[in-house]
Amino acid sequence: MAEQGKRYTGGCLCGALRYEAQGEPTLAGYCYCADCRKASGSGFVPFMNFPNSAVRFGGETLTFTSKAASGGDAVRNSCPVCGGLVFGGEIGKSRSFTIYAGSLDDPSLFHPTVAIFTRDRPAWAVVPAGLQIFDKPIEAAIVVRSRRFDEKNVPADDTGRTGREHELTAADCGCREESAAP
């Protein structure tokens, strides 16, 4: 894990599942897809995405896997003790992890810049002013140009991309384009 920059810590309600992330997130925002709404019991999920090299986890996880909008697997991780939803991604396999901002020890560290899957949002789930809005699946709408990470901090992933260009896919946040849920 990179040892520089801001430090984000958090975990579940009971404290059995914890994480620490170093540096700035590659993306932070609100996801309004049906899967995020169902997983959170809310109108959206506030999220922060970090490269796998920037995050360390401690504790057991209860994983739930579904199909992502990209066609790959979307993995959400909760605490097996209290059930708190903490992060998205598969430890040991994912090139990035999505930390659910509600699990931060210091929620004031969350600074959203985007709203994604807004076409799926119910009318009562308001999009805050000032965010860049994407109604389409995120992998078609966004390529995150990271100014906070460079090639020395973020190793190339399996596609050869480094921290200079990091594509956040729906699988990274646990989303599907169209939810099977009503």
SERO-4910 file (N, C-alpha, C, O; in steps of 0.05 Angstrom, whole numbers):
BEGIN
 pado doro    nc1    nc2    nc3   cac1   cac2   cac3    cc1    cc2    cc3    oc1    oc2    oc3
  Met    A     17    -24      0      0      0      0     18     25      0     38     26     14
  Ala    A     11     44    -16     25     69    -17     26     83     10      5     82     24
  Glu    A     48     94     18     50    106     44     52    137     42     69    149     55
  Gln    A     34    149     27     35    178     25      7    189     21    -12    174     14
  Gly    A      4    214     26    -22    227     22    -42    222     44    -34    213     66
  Lys    A    -67    229     39    -88    227     58    -93    198     66    -89    180     50
  Arg    A   -103    194     90   -109    167    100   -139    166    106   -150    183    121
  Tyr    A   -152    146     95   -180    141    100   -183    115    115   -172     94    107
  Thr    A   -198    115    137   -203     90    152   -233     87    156   -248    107    156
  Gly    A   -241     63    160   -269     58    165   -275     28    168   -257     12    169
  Gly    A   -300     22    169   -308     -6    172   -338     -8    178   -353     11    173
  Cys    A   -346    -31    187   -374    -38    192   -383    -27    218   -368    -14    233
  Leu    A   -408    -31    224   -421    -21    249   -408    -33    274   -405    -18    294
  Cys    A   -402    -59    274   -391    -71    298   -361    -70    300   -349    -76    321
  Gly    A   -347    -63    278   -318    -60    279   -303    -85    271   -278    -85    271
  Ala    A   -317   -107    264   -303   -132    257   -290   -131    230   -270   -146    225
  Leu    A   -300   -115    211   -289   -112    185   -279    -83    182   -295    -64    184
  Arg    A   -253    -80    177   -241    -53    175   -225    -50    150   -218    -69    136
  Tyr    A   -219    -25    143   -201    -19    120   -186      7    125   -192     23    143
  Glu    A   -164     10    110   -149     34    109   -141     39     80   -132     20     66
  Ala    A   -145     63     71   -137     71     43   -119     95     45   -124    113     61
  Gln    A    -98     95     29    -79    117     28    -81    132      2    -87    120    -19
  Gly    A    -77    158      3    -78    175    -21   -107    184    -27   -125    179    -11
  Glu    A   -110    197    -49   -136    207    -57   -151    186    -73   -138    171    -88
  Pro    A   -177    185    -71   -193    167    -88   -191    175   -117   -188    198   -124
  Thr    A   -192    155   -135   -192    161   -163   -219    172   -172   -220    186   -193
  Leu    A   -240    167   -157   -266    177   -163   -283    176   -138   -280    158   -122
  Ala    A   -301    196   -134   -319    196   -111   -346    207   -121   -347    227   -135
  Gly    A   -367    194   -113   -393    203   -122   -416    187   -110   -413    173    -90
  Tyr    A   -439    190   -123   -463    176   -115   -472    158   -138   -473    166   -161
  Cys    A   -479    133   -132   -489    114   -152   -519    110   -146   -527    103   -124
  Tyr    A   -535    114   -167   -564    112   -165   -575     87   -178   -599     85   -182
  Cys    A   -558     67   -185   -568     43   -198   -586     27   -180   -584     30   -155
  Ala    A   -603     11   -191   -622     -5   -175   -608    -24   -156   -617    -28   -134
  Asp    A   -585    -35   -164   -570    -53   -146   -560    -38   -122   -562    -49    -99
  Cys    A   -548    -15   -125   -539      1   -103   -562      9    -84   -559      9    -60
  Arg    A   -584     16    -96   -607     23    -80   -616     -1    -63   -622      2    -39
  Lys    A   -618    -24    -76   -627    -48    -61   -606    -56    -40   -614    -63    -18
  Ala    A   -580    -55    -46   -560    -63    -27   -559    -45     -3   -553    -53     19
  Ser    A   -564    -19     -7   -562      1     14   -588      6     29   -588     16     52
  Gly    A   -611      0     16   -636      7     28   -641     36     26   -657     47     42
  Ser    A   -629     50      7   -630     79      5   -634     86    -25   -638     68    -41
  Gly    A   -633    112    -31   -637    121    -58   -612    120    -75   -613    124    -99
  Phe    A   -589    116    -62   -563    116    -76   -542    105    -56   -547    102    -33
  Val    A   -518    101    -67   -495     93    -50   -473    114    -55   -465    119    -78
  Pro    A   -464    127    -34   -440    144    -37   -416    127    -37   -412    109    -20
  Phe    A   -398    131    -57   -375    113    -60   -349    129    -66   -350    152    -75
  Met    A   -327    115    -60   -300    125    -66   -285    102    -78   -285     80    -66
  Asn    A   -272    106   -100   -257     85   -114   -227     89   -109   -217    112   -112
  Phe    A   -213     68   -102   -184     68    -98   -171     45   -113   -183     24   -116
  Pro    A   -146     49   -123   -132     27   -135   -126      6   -114   -123     12    -90
  Asn    A   -124    -19   -122   -119    -41   -103    -94    -37    -86    -93    -46    -63
  Ser    A    -74    -24    -97    -49    -20    -82    -52      1    -60    -34      3    -43
  Ala    A    -74     15    -59    -78     37    -39    -95     28    -16    -98     44      3
  Val    A   -106      4    -16   -125     -5      4   -116    -30     18   -105    -49      6
  Arg    A   -120    -31     45   -114    -55     61   -139    -61     77   -152    -43     89
  Phe    A   -147    -87     78   -171    -95     93   -163   -113    116   -143   -127    116
  Gly    A   -180   -113    137   -176   -131    160   -203   -142    169   -222   -126    171
  Gly    A   -204   -167    174   -229   -180    183   -241   -197    162   -233   -196    138
  Glu    A   -260   -213    170   -274   -231    151   -295   -216    136   -306   -196    145
  Thr    A   -301   -225    112   -323   -213     96   -344   -233     88   -338   -257     85
  Leu    A   -367   -224     85   -389   -239     73   -393   -227     45   -399   -203     43
  Thr    A   -388   -243     24   -390   -232     -3   -416   -239    -17   -427   -261    -13
  Phe    A   -425   -221    -33   -448   -226    -51   -439   -219    -79   -429   -197    -84
  Thr    A   -442   -238    -97   -434   -234   -125   -458   -234   -143   -476   -251   -141
  Ser    A   -459   -214   -161   -480   -213   -182   -466   -204   -208   -443   -198   -208
  Lys    A   -481   -204   -229   -471   -195   -255   -470   -165   -256   -490   -152   -249
  Ala    A   -448   -154   -265   -445   -125   -268   -454   -116   -295   -459   -132   -313
  Ala    A   -457    -90   -299   -465    -79   -324   -445    -86   -346   -452    -88   -369
  Ser    A   -420    -89   -338   -399    -96   -357   -400   -125   -366   -386   -133   -385
  Gly    A   -416   -142   -353   -418   -170   -359   -401   -187   -340   -405   -211   -339
  Gly    A   -383   -174   -326   -366   -188   -306   -381   -191   -280   -405   -186   -278
  Asp    A   -366   -200   -260   -378   -203   -234   -376   -177   -218   -355   -164   -218
  Ala    A   -396   -171   -203   -396   -149   -184   -397   -161   -156   -415   -177   -150
  Val    A   -377   -154   -140   -375   -166   -114   -378   -145    -92   -364   -125    -92
  Arg    A   -397   -149    -74   -402   -131    -52   -394   -146    -27   -399   -170    -24
  Asn    A   -381   -131     -8   -371   -143     16   -384   -131     41   -384   -106     44
  Ser    A   -395   -148     58   -407   -139     83   -394   -153    106   -379   -172    102
  Cys    A   -400   -144    130   -390   -157    154   -408   -181    160   -432   -178    160
  Pro    A   -396   -204    165   -412   -228    171   -424   -227    199   -442   -243    205
  Val    A   -415   -208    216   -425   -206    243   -449   -187    244   -471   -195    253
  Cys    A   -446   -162    235   -467   -142    237   -482   -137    211   -504   -125    211
  Gly    A   -471   -147    188   -484   -144    163   -479   -117    149   -490   -112    127
  Gly    A   -462   -100    161   -456    -74    149   -443    -76    121   -423    -91    119
  Leu    A   -453    -62    101   -441    -61     74   -417    -43     75   -420    -20     83
  Val    A   -393    -53     67   -369    -38     70   -354    -31     44   -346     -8     41
  Phe    A   -351    -50     26   -336    -44      2   -343    -63    -21   -355    -84    -17
  Gly    A   -336    -55    -45   -340    -71    -69   -313    -79    -81   -294    -64    -79
  Gly    A   -312   -103    -92   -288   -113   -104   -280   -140    -91   -289   -146    -69
  Glu    A   -264   -155   -105   -256   -181    -95   -226   -180    -86   -208   -176   -103
  Ile    A   -222   -184    -60   -195   -184    -50   -178   -205    -64   -186   -228    -67
  Gly    A   -154   -196    -73   -136   -213    -87   -140   -215   -117   -124   -226   -131
  Lys    A   -162   -203   -127   -168   -204   -156   -174   -177   -168   -165   -172   -191
  Ser    A   -188   -160   -154   -197   -134   -166   -173   -115   -169   -156   -114   -152
  Arg    A   -174    -99   -190   -153    -79   -194   -159    -53   -179   -142    -36   -176
  Ser    A   -184    -51   -170   -192    -28   -153   -214    -36   -134   -227    -57   -138
  Phe    A   -218    -20   -114   -239    -25    -94   -256     -1    -91   -247     22    -92
  Thr    A   -282     -5    -86   -301     16    -81   -307     15    -51   -319     -4    -41
  Ile    A   -299     36    -37   -306     39     -9   -333     54     -8   -336     75    -21
  Tyr    A   -352     43      7   -377     56     11   -374     78     32   -368     72     55
  Ala    A   -377    103     24   -370    126     41   -384    127     67   -374    139     86
  Gly    A   -407    114     69   -421    113     95   -406     97    116   -412     99    140
  Ser    A   -386     82    108   -370     66    126   -345     81    136   -330     70    152
  Leu    A   -340    105    127   -317    121    135   -318    128    165   -340    135    175
  Asp    A   -295    126    179   -294    136    207   -299    166    208   -312    176    226
  Asp    A   -288    180    188   -291    209    186   -306    216    160   -293    219    140
  Pro    A   -333    218    161   -348    223    137   -342    250    124   -350    253    100
  Ser    A   -330    268    137   -323    294    125   -302    291    104   -297    310     89
  Leu    A   -289    268    102   -268    264     81   -280    257     54   -266    258     34
  Phe    A   -306    252     53   -319    246     28   -326    271     13   -341    288     23
  His    A   -316    273    -12   -321    297    -29   -330    287    -57   -313    284    -74
  Pro    A   -356    283    -61   -365    272    -86   -362    292   -109   -364    316   -106
  Thr    A   -357    281   -133   -354    297   -157   -373    288   -179   -378    303   -198
  Val    A   -383    263   -178   -400    253   -199   -425    239   -187   -426    232   -164
  Ala    A   -446    237   -204   -470    221   -199   -472    202   -223   -473    211   -246
  Ile    A   -475    176   -217   -476    157   -239   -502    141   -238   -515    139   -217
  Phe    A   -509    130   -261   -534    115   -265   -558    132   -256   -577    122   -244
  Thr    A   -557    158   -262   -579    175   -253   -605    170   -268   -627    177   -258
  Arg    A   -604    156   -291   -629    150   -304   -646    130   -288   -670    128   -292
  Asp    A   -633    115   -270   -647     96   -253   -658    107   -227   -672     93   -212
  Arg    A   -652    132   -221   -659    143   -195   -689    149   -192   -701    158   -211
  Pro    A   -700    143   -168   -727    151   -164   -728    181   -160   -708    194   -153
  Ala    A   -751    193   -165   -754    222   -164   -747    234   -137   -738    256   -135
  Trp    A   -751    218   -116   -746    228    -89   -716    227    -81   -708    238    -61
  Ala    A   -700    214    -97   -670    213    -92   -657    236   -107   -651    234   -131
  Val    A   -653    257    -93   -643    282   -105   -613    280   -111   -597    269    -96
  Val    A   -605    291   -135   -577    293   -142   -567    320   -132   -577    340   -140
  Pro    A   -546    320   -115   -536    346   -105   -526    363   -128   -515    353   -148
  Ala    A   -529    389   -125   -519    408   -145   -488    407   -147   -475    401   -127
  Gly    A   -478    412   -171   -449    414   -175   -435    388   -182   -411    388   -187
  Leu    A   -450    366   -184   -437    341   -192   -439    337   -222   -458    346   -235
  Gln    A   -419    324   -233   -419    316   -261   -438    292   -262   -435    273   -247
  Ile    A   -458    292   -280   -479    272   -281   -476    254   -305   -471    263   -328
  Phe    A   -479    228   -300   -478    207   -321   -503    189   -318   -506    176   -297
  Asp    A   -520    188   -339   -544    170   -338   -537    143   -348   -551    123   -340
  Lys    A   -517    140   -364   -511    115   -378   -492     98   -360   -481    108   -340
  Pro    A   -488     73   -368   -469     57   -353   -442     71   -351   -433     82   -371
  Ile    A   -430     69   -328   -405     84   -323   -383     76   -342   -367     94   -349
  Glu    A   -381     51   -350   -358     44   -367   -360     57   -394   -339     60   -408
  Ala    A   -384     64   -403   -387     78   -429   -384    108   -425   -379    122   -445
  Ala    A   -388    118   -401   -390    147   -397   -365    160   -386   -361    184   -389
  Ile    A   -347    144   -373   -326    157   -358   -299    143   -360   -298    119   -359
  Val    A   -279    158   -364   -252    149   -360   -240    169   -341   -238    193   -347
  Val    A   -232    159   -318   -222    177   -297   -193    182   -303   -176    164   -305
  Arg    A   -186    207   -305   -159    216   -309   -148    224   -281   -155    245   -271
  Ser    A   -132    207   -269   -123    212   -242   -100    231   -243    -80    227   -256
  Arg    A   -103    253   -227    -81    272   -224    -67    267   -198    -46    279   -192
  Arg    A    -78    249   -182    -67    245   -155    -48    221   -153    -32    219   -134
  Phe    A    -49    203   -173    -31    180   -173    -14    181   -198    -23    191   -219
  Asp    A     10    172   -197     27    170   -220     36    141   -224     30    124   -207
  Glu    A     51    136   -245     60    109   -251     76     96   -228     76     72   -226
  Lys    A     89    112   -212    104    101   -190     87     91   -167     94     72   -153
  Asn    A     63    103   -163     46     95   -141     27     73   -149     20     56   -132
  Val    A     17     73   -174     -3     55   -182      8     37   -204     12     47   -227
  Pro    A     12     11   -199     23     -6   -220      3    -10   -242    -21     -7   -238
  Ala    A     13    -17   -265     -5    -22   -288    -23    -46   -281    -14    -65   -268
  Asp    A    -48    -45   -290    -66    -67   -286    -63    -87   -309    -44    -84   -325
  Asp    A    -80   -106   -311    -78   -127   -331    -82   -116   -360    -76   -130   -379
  Thr    A    -92    -92   -362    -95    -80   -389    -72    -61   -395    -71    -50   -417
  Gly    A    -54    -58   -377    -31    -40   -381    -35    -11   -372    -17      5   -375
  Arg    A    -59     -5   -362    -65     22   -353    -52     27   -326    -49      8   -310
  Thr    A    -44     51   -321    -32     59   -296    -50     80   -283    -72     85   -292
  Gly    A    -40     92   -262    -55    113   -248    -61    137   -265    -79    153   -258
  Arg    A    -47    141   -287    -52    164   -304    -79    161   -319    -92    181   -325
  Glu    A    -88    136   -323   -114    131   -336   -126    107   -323   -116     84   -328
  His    A   -146    111   -308   -159     89   -294   -188     89   -301   -202    108   -295
  Glu    A   -197     68   -314   -225     66   -321   -240     52   -298   -234     29   -291
  Leu    A   -260     66   -288   -277     54   -267   -300     40   -281   -315     53   -296
  Thr    A   -303     14   -278   -325      0   -291   -347     -5   -271   -343     -1   -247
  Ala    A   -369    -13   -281   -392    -20   -263   -385    -42   -244   -395    -43   -222
  Ala    A   -368    -61   -252   -360    -82   -235   -344    -72   -211   -346    -83   -189
  Asp    A   -330    -50   -214   -315    -38   -192   -333    -28   -170   -326    -30   -146
  Cys    A   -357    -18   -177   -374     -7   -157   -397    -27   -150   -412    -22   -131
  Gly    A   -399    -49   -163   -419    -69   -157   -445    -65   -171   -465    -76   -163
  Cys    A   -445    -49   -193   -470    -42   -206   -475    -60   -231   -457    -70   -244
  Arg    A   -500    -62   -237   -510    -73   -262   -524    -52   -277   -537    -34   -265
  Glu    A   -523    -52   -304   -537    -32   -319   -567    -33   -314   -579    -13   -308
  Glu    A   -578    -56   -317   -607    -60   -312   -609    -80   -289   -599   -102   -291
  Ser    A   -623    -73   -269   -626    -91   -246   -648   -111   -252   -668   -106   -265
  Ala    A   -643   -135   -242   -664   -156   -245   -686   -151   -225   -708   -162   -227
  Ala    A   -681   -135   -204   -701   -129   -184   -721   -110   -195   -715    -92   -211
  Pro    A   -747   -112   -186   -767    -94   -195   -764    -66   -184   -780    -48   -190
***
